[in-house]
Amino acid sequence: MKNLLDIPLASLEQGENKLNLKLQPHDIELRSREIAENPSFEFFVGPVNVALVITRTGLRLLVTGSVSYRAKLECAICACEYEWDFDEPLAAEFLSCDELPEEKSECEDGGGLHGNWLDLLPMVRDAIHLAVPIAPWCRPDCLGLCPVCGADLNKGPCACVIAETVPAKRLSPEPGPEDSSRRDHPPRSGSS
């Protein structure tokens, strides 16, 4: 399969070169269940949009832009499926070493440059992989599931005794204000 993000250096003029691609996940070698380490990542919904500006100045190539896509995720708190839009920035600098006479020490790692080609596929794939959260939340105030019956507490309280006697405590990835281990903010004046 042809890599649509493999750009021939000869096609890049000095200055800015704009590139906008609307790709399907298989065009950039992504499978529907791409991130196997993350079971919460279900699949892509629709195309993957890549907008790039490749600025060529001499032997240097500056690549900036973004990759945007929609993915179906599973909430780590209540297990519901939901869709989320991602818009991830891209930025990298490459140095074309083919035209340098003897000074190849600066070019030991060519990154995405391979001969006369600039391969941006690894950069785009990395941005996608790094953007998907390990434990996604469907919304910031998700209450999760009842630990007894498994009912979705976002839809209302369940009939379990534990739900009536113990208020649902939302799990939080950050310590709350009552957490004494959080010392990045001084206590408010006037509080008891």
C-alpha positions as CSV (number, residue, x, y, z in Angstrom):
1,M,0.0,0.0,0.0
2,K,1.3,3.5,-0.9
3,N,2.1,5.7,2.1
4,L,0.2,8.9,1.4
5,L,2.4,10.7,4.0
6,D,5.6,9.9,2.2
7,I,6.5,13.3,0.6
8,P,9.2,13.5,-2.1
9,L,11.7,16.2,-1.2
10,A,11.9,17.4,-4.8
11,S,8.2,18.4,-4.6
12,L,8.9,20.8,-1.7
13,E,9.7,24.4,-2.7
14,Q,11.7,26.8,-0.6
15,G,9.3,28.4,1.9
16,E,5.9,27.2,3.0
17,N,4.3,24.1,1.4
18,K,0.7,23.4,2.6
19,L,-0.7,19.9,2.6
20,N,-4.3,19.0,3.6
21,L,-5.3,15.3,3.5
22,K,-8.5,13.6,4.4
23,L,-7.5,10.0,5.0
24,Q,-9.2,6.8,6.1
25,P,-7.6,5.0,9.0
26,H,-6.4,2.2,6.7
27,D,-4.6,4.8,4.5
28,I,-2.2,5.5,7.4
29,E,-2.0,1.9,8.4
30,L,-4.3,2.2,11.4
31,R,-6.6,-0.6,12.3
32,S,-10.1,-0.2,13.8
33,R,-8.8,-1.3,17.2
34,E,-5.5,0.3,16.8
35,I,-4.4,0.9,20.4
36,A,-4.3,-2.6,21.8
37,E,-2.8,-1.5,25.1
38,N,-5.9,0.6,25.6
39,P,-9.1,-1.5,25.8
40,S,-11.1,1.7,26.2
41,F,-10.3,2.8,22.6
42,E,-12.9,1.3,20.4
43,F,-12.4,2.6,16.9
44,F,-12.1,5.6,14.6
45,V,-15.4,7.2,13.4
46,G,-14.9,8.8,10.0
47,P,-11.8,10.2,8.4
48,V,-8.5,11.3,9.8
49,N,-7.7,14.9,8.7
50,V,-4.1,15.9,8.5
51,A,-3.3,19.6,7.9
52,L,0.4,20.4,7.5
53,V,2.7,23.3,6.7
54,I,6.2,22.1,5.6
55,T,8.6,25.0,5.6
56,R,11.7,24.4,3.7
57,T,14.7,26.6,4.4
58,G,17.9,25.3,2.8
59,L,18.5,21.8,4.2
60,R,16.0,22.2,7.1
61,L,12.4,21.2,7.0
62,L,10.0,22.5,9.7
63,V,6.7,20.6,9.8
64,T,3.8,22.1,11.8
65,G,0.1,21.3,11.7
66,S,-2.5,19.1,13.2
67,V,-4.2,15.7,13.0
68,S,-7.9,15.6,13.8
69,Y,-10.2,12.6,14.1
70,R,-13.2,11.3,15.9
71,A,-12.9,8.1,18.0
72,K,-15.3,5.9,19.9
73,L,-14.2,5.4,23.5
74,E,-15.4,3.4,26.4
75,C,-15.7,5.4,29.7
76,A,-13.4,3.9,32.4
77,I,-15.9,4.9,35.1
78,C,-19.3,3.9,33.8
79,A,-18.4,1.7,30.8
80,C,-20.6,3.6,28.4
81,E,-19.5,4.1,24.8
82,Y,-19.1,7.7,23.6
83,E,-17.5,9.6,20.7
84,W,-14.8,12.2,21.2
85,D,-13.2,14.6,18.8
86,F,-9.4,14.9,18.9
87,D,-7.3,17.7,17.4
88,E,-3.7,17.1,18.1
89,P,-0.8,19.5,17.2
90,L,2.1,18.3,15.1
91,A,5.6,19.8,15.1
92,A,9.0,18.5,14.0
93,E,12.2,19.6,12.4
94,F,14.2,17.6,10.0
95,L,17.6,18.1,8.4
96,S,18.3,16.8,4.9
97,C,21.8,15.3,5.1
98,D,22.1,14.0,1.5
99,E,23.5,17.3,0.3
100,L,26.0,17.8,3.2
101,P,29.6,17.2,2.2
102,E,31.4,15.6,5.2
103,E,29.4,16.9,8.2
104,K,27.1,13.9,8.6
105,S,27.7,13.8,12.4
106,E,24.8,16.3,12.8
107,C,22.6,13.9,10.8
108,E,23.0,10.6,12.6
109,D,19.3,10.2,13.1
110,G,17.4,11.2,10.0
111,G,14.0,10.6,11.7
112,G,11.4,10.8,8.9
113,L,13.9,11.5,6.2
114,H,14.8,8.5,4.0
115,G,16.9,9.4,1.0
116,N,14.8,11.9,-1.1
117,W,11.6,11.2,0.9
118,L,10.1,12.8,4.0
119,D,8.0,10.1,5.8
120,L,5.5,11.8,8.1
121,L,3.5,8.6,8.9
122,P,5.4,7.9,12.2
123,M,4.8,11.5,13.4
124,V,1.0,11.3,12.7
125,R,0.6,7.8,14.2
126,D,2.5,8.9,17.3
127,A,0.2,11.9,17.8
128,I,-2.9,9.7,17.5
129,H,-1.5,7.1,19.9
130,L,-0.4,9.7,22.5
131,A,-3.7,11.6,22.4
132,V,-6.0,8.7,23.4
133,P,-6.4,8.7,27.2
134,I,-5.6,5.5,29.1
135,A,-8.7,5.9,31.3
136,P,-11.2,8.1,29.4
137,W,-14.2,9.7,31.1
138,C,-17.4,10.3,29.2
139,R,-17.9,13.5,31.2
140,P,-16.1,15.2,34.1
141,D,-19.0,14.5,36.6
142,C,-19.4,10.8,35.7
143,L,-20.7,8.9,38.7
144,G,-19.8,5.4,37.5
145,L,-21.5,2.2,38.3
146,C,-23.0,0.9,41.5
147,P,-20.5,-1.5,43.1
148,V,-23.3,-3.9,44.1
149,C,-25.7,-4.1,41.1
150,G,-23.7,-2.4,38.4
151,A,-26.4,0.1,37.6
152,D,-25.3,3.3,35.8
153,L,-25.5,5.9,38.5
154,N,-25.6,8.7,35.9
155,K,-29.1,7.6,35.0
156,G,-30.2,7.9,38.6
157,P,-29.8,6.1,41.9
158,C,-30.3,2.3,42.1
159,A,-32.3,0.3,44.6
160,C,-29.3,-1.1,46.4
161,V,-29.0,-0.5,50.2
162,I,-25.5,0.7,49.8
163,A,-26.6,3.4,47.4
164,E,-29.1,4.7,50.0
165,T,-26.7,4.7,53.0
166,V,-23.5,5.6,51.3
167,P,-23.6,8.6,49.0
168,A,-21.9,7.9,45.6
169,K,-18.4,9.2,45.8
170,R,-17.0,10.2,42.5
171,L,-13.5,9.0,41.8
172,S,-11.2,11.8,40.9
173,P,-7.8,11.7,39.1
174,E,-6.7,14.8,41.1
175,P,-6.7,15.2,44.9
176,G,-9.6,17.3,46.2
177,P,-9.3,20.4,48.4
178,E,-9.7,18.3,51.5
179,D,-6.6,16.1,50.5
180,S,-3.7,17.2,52.8
181,S,-1.2,15.9,50.2
182,R,-2.1,18.7,47.8
183,R,0.2,21.5,48.7
184,D,0.4,23.5,45.5
185,H,-2.1,26.1,46.7
186,P,-2.1,27.9,50.1
187,P,-5.3,27.5,52.2
188,R,-7.9,30.1,51.6
189,S,-8.1,32.9,54.2
190,G,-11.2,32.9,56.3
191,S,-11.8,29.1,55.9
192,S,-12.2,27.0,59.0
